[in-house]
Amino acid sequence: MAEDSALIVLQDIAKVYRMGDVEVHALAGVSLRIDAGEFVAVMGSSGSGKSTLMNVIGCLDRPTTGSYRLAGRDVARLGRDELARVRNQTLGFVFQSFNLLTRTSALENVELPMLYAGVGTRERHRRAEAALARVGLRERMHHHPNQMSGGQQQRVAIARAMVGEPALILADEPTGNLDSATSVEIMALFQELNRAGMTIILVTHEEDIAEYTARVVAMRDGHVLSDKPRTPVLARSAVSSPATEAG
């Protein structure tokens, strides 16, 4: 692909943690390119380096050595405030534990990143309502997380991640707390977002979840063990699409 299609370019990334007198090499010379519009799974067992890689890509942690360019920008040259802006405006995060505020509604949870970005009240409401409708939660936008199932809570988290129209969504074990049927619904939603043009990187240790992605990067001991494209399994979802709800 053309160089300007590269969203992420990692070159010889190493991450070393010091624990007392011991050095732990969480990443050991990882080079990786991900183009805009890809849907990639990063797989590996505990300790493989996949979560550290996600933290580096998500600008939550800096590599010890190596270079990282995100949408053409050299991340190493960005200051703390600039990194915070990148996380808010360029990246969307989805976590295994949902990370929703329990005492606020689904709508308010989705509005939160826009509040930090200084988006006005009316525009925040409009965009949050549209995002919740897109994930099939139009009728539950005023419910609190404790009034929702795990799958519904994760859809709120996905709506929050995508409401700012980020260049990239990073999903860390997003189906880890869900049953099999609900996991398929969440993967169907990710596939829908990817077909609409969103770039998604998903960390998982579950092969059956990785099957829904179009590329699998397998890690072991801080190295990329393999990096292979694949024909994704089509996820079937019981969640109504916005077009169905509107009709």
N, C-alpha and C positions, 0 to 999 in steps of 0.2 A: 504493500500500500504506500501511498505518497507520504512523505515525511510529515506534512502538515496535518495528517489524519491522526497522528500520535497524540493521545491524551496523556498517557503516562509513559515515561521512559526512565527506567532504573538502570544504572550502570555500576556494576561491582559494589553493590550495597553490602556493607557489613555493619552489624550491631553487636557491640560487646558490652556486657554488664559485668561489673565487678562486685563480687559477693565475698567480702573479707579479702583473703589472699587469692581467691579463685576467680578466674575470668571465665565467663559463660558467653560463648559465641552463638548468639541467638540467630543471627544471619551471617553467612560466610560467603560473600561475593556473589550476591544475587543480581542478575541482569534480566530485565523483563520489559517488554513493550506491550502496551494495551492501547488499541485504537478506539476512537470514538464510535459508540454504537455496539460495542461487544458486550457479551454476557459471559463472564468468566467465573468458574469455581476455583477456589484455592483449597486444596485438600491436604490433609496430613494428620498424623496422630498427635497427641499431646507432646509438646516439646519439639515439634518439627520446625517451628519458626513461622507458622502461618499467621498467628495472631500478631507477632512482632511486625511481620510484613504489612499486615493491615494497618497497624498503628503508624508505620512510616508513611504508607500511601495516604492515610487520613490526616497527615500533619499533626498527629498526636504525639509523635516521638521523632527525634532526629537521628539519622544514621551516624554511626561512628566514623565511617569513611564511605566514599562512593558519591555518586551524583544522582539527583532526582529532579526531573523536570515534569511539572504538572501543567498541562495546557500551554507548553512553551516557556513557562516560568521556572527559573532555578530556585527551588524551594529553600536551598541552603542559604540563599541571600536574603530571605525574608525575615523581618523582625517579628517579635511576638505579636504585635497588633496586626501586622499584615497576615500572619498565619491565622489569627482568629477570624479575620475577614474572609480568608480563603475557606476555612471550615464552615463559615456561616453561609457564604454565597456560592461556592463552587461545589461543595460536598454535602451529601445527605447521608445520615447514619441510621441504621436499623440494628437493634441489638436483640440478643436472645431473651433478655428479661424485660423487653418493651420500653422500660425507662419512661413511663408516663407519670405525670403528676396526679396523685390519687384524688385530690380534693378539687380538681378542676374538670370541666367537661371535655369531651372529645374535641369540640370546636376550639376551646381555649388551648388545649395541648398542641393542636396543629398550628395555631396562631403564634406560638411562642418564638420560633426562630425569626419570624417576621417582626415581632416586637423588638427583638434585639437588633434587627437590621433597620429599625426606624420607619417601617411601613405604616402608613396612616390607618386609623381604626376601620374605616369603611372598606378600604382595599384589603386589609387583613381578613375581615369577615368574608368578603366575596371570594377571595382565593382559598381560604380554609374550607368554606362550604363546597366549593367546586372540587377540591381535593378529596374531601370525604365522600362526595357523590361518586367520584371516580373509583373509589375502592369499595363501593357498595354500602356505604353507611349514611346515606342521606337522612334516614329516619332515626338515626341514633346519635346525631351530632351533639345533642344536649345531655346525653348520658355520661355518667362518670365511669372510669375504668372498672370499678368494682361492680358495675351493673352490666358488664360485658363479658363474653367468653374470651378465652385466650386468643383465639383466632381473630376476633373483632378487635381486641386490644392491639394485636400486631398490625392489623390493617390501619388502625389509627396511627401507629408508629410509622408505617410506610407513607401515609398521607402527609405526616409531618416532615418526613425526609424529602418528599418530592415537591412540597408546596412552593419552595423557593426556586423551582426549576433548575436544580443543580446540574452540573456537567456529569457528575458521577454519584451513584449511590453505592455505599459500602455496607454490606449486610453481614454481620458477624453471628453465625449460627442462628439465623432467624427462625428456624423451625425447631430448635432444640427443646422448647417447652411445649410443643404442640403434638397432638395425635396425628396419625398417618393421613387421615382424610383431610384434616385442616391444613396439614403441611402441603398437600397437593394444591389446595386452594390458594395458599400463599405463593407457591411457585407459579401457579397460573397467572396471578397478579403481576409477579415480576416479569414473566414472559410477555404479558400485555404491555407493560411499561417499556420493555426492551424493544418490542416491535414498533412502538411509537418513537423510538430513537434514543432512549435513555441508556447510558452505559452503566452496567451493574457488575460489581465484583462481590462474590458471595463466598465467605469462609464456611466450610463445613467439613465434618469428618464422616459424613454419611454418603456412601456411593449412590444410593437411590435418589438423593436430593441433587447430587452433582449431575445426574443424568438429564436434568431439565435445562442444563446450561449448554452453550455451544463450544466451550473450550475448558479444559481441565488442566490446571497447573498443580502438580503433585510435589509436595515438599517432604524432606527428611533431613534432620540434623542441620538445619539452616541452609540447605542447598535446594535448588530446583532439581528434582529427580526426573521429571518429565513434563512436557508442555505440549498437549495434543488437542487439535480441534475434534469436534464430534458432532453428529447429528442429534440435536436434543429431542428427548421424548416430549411430546405435547401434553402439557398438564391440562386436565379437565377441571373446571371450576363450577361450583354451584352458586357462586356469587353473581348476582345480577350485574350486567354492564350498565353504564350510565344511560345508554340508548334504550335498554330494556326498561329501566326505571322510569324514564321520561315518557314511555309510550303507554 
